[in-house]
Amino acid sequence: MKRVFSLVNVGFVLCLISSSVLAQPAPGVYTGSDPDNPGHVHEVKLNGEYLVYSEFSKAPDFIRARGGFYTSSEDSLRVTLEFNSAYEQDSTKTMVLAYQMDGSKLVLNEGRPISLEKAPGVEQDLDGTWLFATRGPDTGQERRGDTNPRKTLKFLMDGHFQWIAYHTETMAFSGTGGGDYTAKDGVYTEIIRYFSRDNSRVGAELEFNYERKGADWHHTGKNSRGEPMYEIWSLRD
């Protein structure tokens, strides 16, 4: 009897552990609309250690963006913010997102439930988090690096991209933009869905050349003014 009781207890504990693991949101991109305002889009990107939460409207209008390194429990995501587009208004450097999982859906509870669908998983050459390093070509010049408080981050995952420019010490926010992307056979393409600096750019499709060299991404083409551009981005550890 003691052995049976022990096995039952072990099974019960394993069940609890399994449930706890299943409660964690899987890395990916989650999107959905505000139930009270269907034109208000919520997008959460998370890769297991870094989270970006952006809001924009289908008008289109940028609303806000917050992000940083996070930890998760069974019912909340706790984020130490590296950037907060509303910092001048709310002075917030941390964020706690109450949530629950409904199958593959991430349901946020910020006063009311907001259900976000997980985007299909799509693996591409440039998936990852990248920090702007320097203007190319690479001639041994000084790089900005992760220790520099002035950062421009690119987060690419499951066919979605977002760049964010910010300062980690002052929390100054310079801008963000994002949408859909593809990276194939040396050609990188973006379709802009939101852009904090210029709504008129929403819907634009931009094409560039790319080459991966170790932990570097060499990004070349023409900027929005039609001028030659060469950027080097470094994969963030």
Residue pairs with C-beta under 8 A, 6 or more apart in sequence:
20 74
22 101
23 74
23 75
23 100
23 101
24 72
24 74
24 101
25 46
25 72
25 77
25 99
25 101
25 106
26 104
26 118
27 46
27 47
27 48
27 157
28 45
28 46
28 118
28 119
28 121
28 157
28 158
29 43
29 44
29 45
29 118
29 119
29 157
29 158
29 159
29 160
30 43
30 44
30 45
30 46
30 105
30 106
30 116
30 117
30 118
30 119
31 41
31 42
31 43
31 44
31 116
31 117
31 119
32 41
32 42
32 114
32 115
32 116
32 117
33 39
33 40
33 41
33 42
33 114
34 40
34 41
34 42
34 114
35 112
35 113
35 114
35 115
36 112
39 57
39 58
39 59
40 55
40 57
40 63
41 55
41 56
41 57
41 58
42 53
42 54
42 55
42 108
42 114
42 116
43 53
43 54
43 55
43 56
43 116
43 160
43 178
44 51
44 52
44 53
44 54
44 106
44 108
44 116
45 51
45 52
45 54
45 155
45 157
45 160
45 162
46 52
46 70
46 77
47 129
47 155
47 157
49 69
49 70
50 67
50 68
50 69
50 70
50 129
50 155
51 67
51 68
51 69
51 70
51 77
51 79
52 65
52 66
52 67
52 155
52 162
52 164
53 65
53 66
53 67
53 79
53 95
53 97
54 64
54 65
54 66
54 162
54 176
54 178
54 194
55 63
55 64
55 65
56 62
56 63
56 193
56 194
57 63
59 199
60 193
60 194
60 199
60 202
61 199
62 85
62 176
62 194
62 195
62 196
62 199
64 84
64 85
64 86
65 83
65 84
65 85
65 162
65 164
65 173
65 176
65 196
66 79
66 81
66 83
66 84
66 85
66 86
66 92
66 95
67 79
67 81
67 82
67 83
67 153
67 164
68 79
68 80
68 81
68 82
68 83
68 95
69 79
69 80
69 82
70 77
70 78
70 79
70 80
71 77
71 78
72 78
75 98
75 99
75 100
76 96
76 97
76 98
76 99
77 95
77 96
77 97
77 99
78 94
78 95
78 96
79 94
79 95
79 96
79 97
80 93
80 94
81 92
81 93
81 94
81 95
81 171
82 151
82 153
82 166
82 168
83 164
83 166
83 168
83 171
83 173
84 90
84 92
84 93
84 95
84 171
84 173
85 173
85 176
85 196
86 92
87 93
87 171
87 172
87 173
93 171
97 108
97 110
98 108
98 109
98 110
99 106
99 107
99 108
99 109
100 107
100 109
101 107
102 115
104 117
104 118
105 115
105 116
105 117
105 118
106 115
106 116
106 118
107 113
107 114
107 115
107 116
108 114
108 116
119 158
119 159
119 160
120 158
120 159
121 158
122 158
122 159
124 156
124 159
124 181
124 182
124 183
124 184
125 183
125 184
125 210
125 212
126 156
126 181
126 183
126 188
126 210
126 212
126 217
127 156
127 157
127 158
128 156
128 157
128 235
128 236
129 153
129 154
129 155
129 156
129 235
129 236
130 153
130 154
130 155
130 156
130 217
130 233
130 234
130 235
130 236
131 144
131 145
131 146
131 151
131 152
131 153
131 154
131 233
131 234
131 236
132 144
132 151
132 152
132 153
132 154
132 231
132 232
132 233
132 234
133 143
133 144
133 145
133 216
133 232
133 233
133 234
134 141
134 142
134 143
134 144
134 231
134 232
135 141
135 230
135 231
135 232
136 218
136 219
136 220
136 230
136 231
136 232
137 230
138 216
138 218
138 232
143 232
143 234
144 150
144 151
145 234
146 236
146 237
149 167
149 168
149 169
149 170
150 167
151 165
151 166
151 167
151 168
152 163
152 164
152 165
152 166
153 163
153 164
153 166
153 236
154 161
154 162
154 163
154 233
155 161
155 162
155 163
155 164
156 181
156 183
159 180
159 181
159 182
160 178
160 179
160 180
160 181
161 178
161 179
161 180
161 181
161 190
162 176
162 177
162 178
163 176
163 177
163 178
164 175
164 176
165 173
165 174
165 175
165 176
166 172
166 173
166 174
167 173
167 174
175 195
175 196
175 197
176 194
176 195
176 196
177 192
177 194
177 195
177 196
177 197
177 201
178 192
178 193
178 194
179 190
179 191
179 192
179 193
179 194
180 190
180 191
180 193
181 188
181 189
181 190
181 191
182 188
182 189
183 189
183 210
186 209
186 210
186 211
187 207
187 208
187 209
187 210
188 207
188 208
188 209
188 210
188 219
189 205
189 206
189 207
189 208
190 205
190 206
190 208
191 203
191 204
191 205
191 206
192 201
192 202
192 203
192 204
192 205
192 206
193 202
194 202
195 201
195 202
201 224
206 221
206 224
207 221
208 219
208 220
208 221
208 229
209 219
209 220
209 221
210 217
210 218
210 219
210 220
211 217
211 218
212 218
215 234
215 235
216 232
216 233
216 234
216 235
217 232
217 233
217 234
217 235
218 230
218 231
218 232
219 229
219 230
219 231
219 232
219 233
220 228
220 229
220 230
220 231
221 228
221 229
222 228
222 229
223 229
